[in-house]
Amino acid sequence: MAEDIPATGPRHVAIIMDGNGRWAQARGRPRLFGHHAGAKRVKEIVRACRPLGVEYLTIFGFSTENWKRTQAEVAGLMSLFRQYIRKEARALKAEGVRVRFIGDRPGLDAKLRALMDELEELTKENTGVNLTIALNYGGRDEVARATQRLAQDVAAGQLKPEDVNEETLPKYLDTCVLPDPDLVVRTSGEARISNFLLWQSAYAEYEFIDTLWPDFSKEEFRKLVDAYSRRDRRFGAVSA
């Protein structure tokens, strides 16, 4: 029989926000219409975090593989990211949200990178919800970049090869200042992780739901958080 451990909710939730394009196409609208609707949904879910005890929210905005989409859609997404930062910066600051970005920044255009830097600087003193946005992000790419930095430190004599272990590498990841996600949610009915937080999610709980991202509500978010609280998390151990 399992021990009576108090139910606790997830401290860190990561979301693969999938289904924007299909949501728009089902309404006879272009895919970018769905991405704009999805951006509005982000605001609602960020605001829902604190009442639910969620301290960290990480969202998958644009992957390293998304460059394969049409030039028009990619350009539209980059414009949307710039618009979102400009429009929401003051509100995020006022609401106590601390924003961070992860991913391969040099691959993004200079104007977007500048806005990302400004938003991080603007919100760095905030102590409310920690919102992390993954842009030009891929889990394998992140591990590769981290390994390169680690190898450089070994070559420079700042780190001994024998000291490299599973506690060393995370210090070189984009997420080095974040706790690992407790719960990973993917919307739209797809049951795959799409190269998202591969290292960090080793012991995360997963929820694959049919709801398309623009329809994902704070009520559904609450249900997922509540369901997580009832899970028996053993991390490889066996309940007594």
C-alpha positions as CSV (number, residue, x, y, z in Angstrom):
1,M,0.0,0.0,0.0
2,A,1.4,3.4,-1.0
3,E,2.3,5.9,1.8
4,D,-0.1,8.7,2.5
5,I,1.8,11.5,0.7
6,P,0.0,14.8,0.5
7,A,-1.1,15.6,-3.0
8,T,0.9,18.3,-4.6
9,G,0.4,20.0,-8.0
10,P,3.0,20.5,-10.6
11,R,5.5,23.3,-10.0
12,H,6.6,23.4,-13.6
13,V,4.2,22.8,-16.6
14,A,5.5,22.7,-20.2
15,I,3.1,22.9,-23.1
16,I,3.5,21.9,-26.7
17,M,0.9,24.3,-28.2
18,D,-0.3,22.3,-31.2
19,G,-3.3,22.7,-33.5
20,N,-3.4,26.4,-34.4
21,G,-3.3,25.7,-38.1
22,R,-6.0,23.0,-38.1
23,W,-8.2,25.2,-35.9
24,A,-8.0,28.0,-38.5
25,Q,-8.5,25.7,-41.5
26,A,-11.6,24.2,-39.8
27,R,-13.0,27.8,-39.9
28,G,-12.0,28.4,-43.5
29,R,-9.3,30.8,-42.4
30,P,-5.5,30.9,-43.2
31,R,-3.2,29.2,-40.7
32,L,-1.8,32.5,-39.4
33,F,-5.3,33.3,-38.1
34,G,-5.0,30.3,-35.9
35,H,-1.5,31.3,-34.6
36,H,-2.9,34.7,-33.6
37,A,-5.8,33.0,-31.8
38,G,-3.2,30.7,-30.1
39,A,-1.2,33.7,-28.9
40,K,-4.2,35.1,-27.2
41,R,-4.7,31.8,-25.4
42,V,-1.2,32.1,-24.0
43,K,-2.2,35.1,-22.0
44,E,-5.2,33.3,-20.3
45,I,-3.1,30.3,-19.4
46,V,-0.3,32.4,-17.9
47,R,-2.8,34.2,-15.7
48,A,-4.3,30.8,-14.6
49,C,-0.9,29.5,-13.3
50,R,-0.6,31.3,-10.1
51,P,-4.0,30.4,-8.6
52,L,-3.2,26.8,-9.4
53,G,0.2,26.9,-7.7
54,V,2.2,26.6,-11.0
55,E,5.4,28.6,-10.7
56,Y,6.9,27.8,-14.0
57,L,5.3,27.6,-17.5
58,T,7.3,26.8,-20.5
59,I,5.7,27.0,-24.0
60,F,6.9,25.7,-27.3
61,G,6.6,28.7,-29.7
62,F,8.8,27.7,-32.7
63,S,11.0,24.7,-33.2
64,T,14.2,24.2,-35.2
65,E,12.1,22.1,-37.5
66,N,9.5,24.7,-38.1
67,W,11.7,26.5,-40.6
68,K,10.5,23.8,-43.1
69,R,7.1,25.4,-43.2
70,T,6.2,27.8,-46.1
71,Q,8.1,31.1,-46.2
72,A,4.8,33.0,-45.7
73,E,3.9,31.1,-42.6
74,V,7.4,31.4,-41.1
75,A,7.5,35.2,-41.9
76,G,4.0,35.5,-40.3
77,L,5.1,33.7,-37.2
78,M,8.2,35.9,-36.8
79,S,6.0,39.0,-37.2
80,L,3.6,37.6,-34.6
81,F,6.4,37.0,-32.1
82,R,7.6,40.6,-32.5
83,Q,4.0,41.9,-32.1
84,Y,3.4,39.8,-29.1
85,I,6.5,41.1,-27.3
86,R,5.7,44.7,-28.1
87,K,2.0,44.4,-27.1
88,E,2.4,42.3,-24.0
89,A,5.6,43.6,-22.4
90,R,4.1,46.2,-20.1
91,A,1.3,43.8,-19.0
92,L,3.7,41.0,-18.3
93,K,5.8,43.5,-16.2
94,A,2.8,44.7,-14.3
95,E,1.5,41.2,-13.6
96,G,4.8,40.1,-12.1
97,V,5.6,37.6,-14.9
98,R,9.3,36.9,-15.5
99,V,10.0,36.0,-19.1
100,R,12.9,34.0,-20.4
101,F,13.6,32.7,-23.9
102,I,15.4,29.4,-24.8
103,G,16.6,28.2,-28.1
104,D,19.3,29.0,-30.7
105,R,19.0,32.8,-30.7
106,P,21.6,33.5,-33.4
107,G,19.3,31.8,-35.9
108,L,16.6,34.5,-35.3
109,D,16.6,37.9,-36.9
110,A,18.3,40.8,-35.1
111,K,15.1,42.8,-34.4
112,L,13.4,39.9,-32.7
113,R,16.5,39.1,-30.7
114,A,16.7,42.7,-29.5
115,L,13.0,42.5,-28.4
116,M,13.6,39.3,-26.6
117,D,16.6,40.8,-24.7
118,E,14.5,43.9,-23.8
119,L,11.6,41.8,-22.4
120,E,14.0,39.6,-20.3
121,E,15.6,42.7,-18.9
122,L,12.3,44.4,-18.3
123,T,10.9,41.5,-16.3
124,K,14.0,40.2,-14.6
125,E,13.0,41.5,-11.2
126,N,9.5,39.9,-11.3
127,T,8.8,37.2,-8.8
128,G,5.5,35.9,-10.1
129,V,5.0,33.2,-12.7
130,N,8.2,32.3,-14.6
131,L,7.2,32.2,-18.3
132,T,9.8,30.5,-20.6
133,I,9.2,30.7,-24.4
134,A,11.1,28.3,-26.6
135,L,11.9,30.0,-30.0
136,N,14.0,28.3,-32.6
137,Y,14.3,25.5,-30.1
138,G,15.0,21.8,-30.5
139,G,15.9,19.4,-27.7
140,R,18.7,17.6,-29.7
141,D,20.0,21.0,-30.8
142,E,20.1,22.2,-27.2
143,V,22.0,19.1,-26.0
144,A,24.4,19.5,-28.9
145,R,25.1,23.1,-28.1
146,A,25.5,22.3,-24.4
147,T,27.9,19.5,-25.2
148,Q,30.0,21.9,-27.4
149,R,30.3,24.4,-24.5
150,L,31.1,21.6,-22.1
151,A,33.8,20.3,-24.4
152,Q,35.3,23.8,-24.7
153,D,35.6,23.9,-20.9
154,V,37.2,20.5,-20.8
155,A,39.7,21.6,-23.5
156,A,40.5,24.7,-21.6
157,G,41.2,22.8,-18.4
158,Q,38.2,24.2,-16.6
159,L,36.5,20.9,-16.3
160,K,38.0,17.4,-15.9
161,P,36.6,14.7,-18.2
162,E,36.0,12.4,-15.2
163,D,33.8,15.1,-13.6
164,V,31.3,15.0,-16.5
165,N,28.1,13.3,-15.4
166,E,24.4,13.7,-15.5
167,E,24.6,16.5,-13.0
168,T,27.2,18.4,-15.1
169,L,25.5,18.6,-18.5
170,P,22.3,20.4,-17.2
171,K,24.4,23.3,-16.2
172,Y,25.1,23.9,-19.9
173,L,21.5,23.6,-21.1
174,D,19.4,26.6,-22.0
175,T,17.2,25.7,-19.0
176,C,20.0,25.7,-16.5
177,V,18.2,28.1,-14.1
178,L,14.8,26.3,-14.3
179,P,13.6,23.2,-12.5
180,D,12.7,20.2,-14.7
181,P,9.1,20.1,-15.8
182,D,6.7,18.0,-13.7
183,L,4.0,17.9,-16.3
184,V,4.2,18.1,-20.1
185,V,1.0,18.7,-22.0
186,R,0.5,18.4,-25.8
187,T,-2.7,19.6,-27.4
188,S,-4.4,18.7,-30.7
189,G,-4.5,14.9,-30.3
190,E,-0.9,14.2,-31.4
191,A,0.9,11.7,-29.1
192,R,4.6,12.7,-29.6
193,I,7.0,15.0,-27.9
194,S,8.5,16.6,-31.0
195,N,12.0,17.2,-29.8
196,F,10.8,19.3,-26.8
197,L,12.8,19.3,-23.5
198,L,14.2,15.9,-24.1
199,W,16.7,15.9,-21.3
200,Q,14.6,17.8,-18.8
201,S,11.5,15.7,-19.2
202,A,13.0,12.3,-18.3
203,Y,10.6,11.9,-15.4
204,A,7.8,14.3,-16.3
205,E,4.2,13.2,-16.4
206,Y,2.7,13.5,-19.9
207,E,-0.9,14.4,-21.0
208,F,-1.8,14.2,-24.7
209,I,-5.2,15.8,-25.2
210,D,-7.5,16.2,-28.2
211,T,-8.2,19.9,-27.7
212,L,-6.7,22.3,-30.3
213,W,-4.5,24.9,-28.6
214,P,-6.8,28.0,-29.4
215,D,-9.6,26.1,-27.6
216,F,-7.5,25.1,-24.6
217,S,-9.2,26.8,-21.6
218,K,-8.1,27.6,-18.0
219,E,-10.8,25.1,-16.9
220,E,-9.1,22.3,-18.9
221,F,-5.8,23.4,-17.6
222,R,-7.1,23.2,-14.0
223,K,-8.3,19.6,-14.6
224,L,-4.9,18.6,-15.9
225,V,-3.2,20.1,-12.8
226,D,-5.7,18.4,-10.5
227,A,-5.2,15.0,-12.3
228,Y,-1.4,15.4,-11.9
229,S,-1.9,15.9,-8.1
230,R,-3.5,12.4,-7.9
231,R,-0.7,10.6,-9.6
232,D,1.7,8.3,-7.7
233,R,5.2,9.6,-8.7
234,R,7.9,7.1,-7.7
235,F,10.9,8.1,-9.9
236,G,12.0,4.5,-10.3
237,A,11.3,3.5,-6.7
238,V,8.6,1.1,-5.5
239,S,5.8,2.1,-3.2
240,A,5.9,0.6,0.2
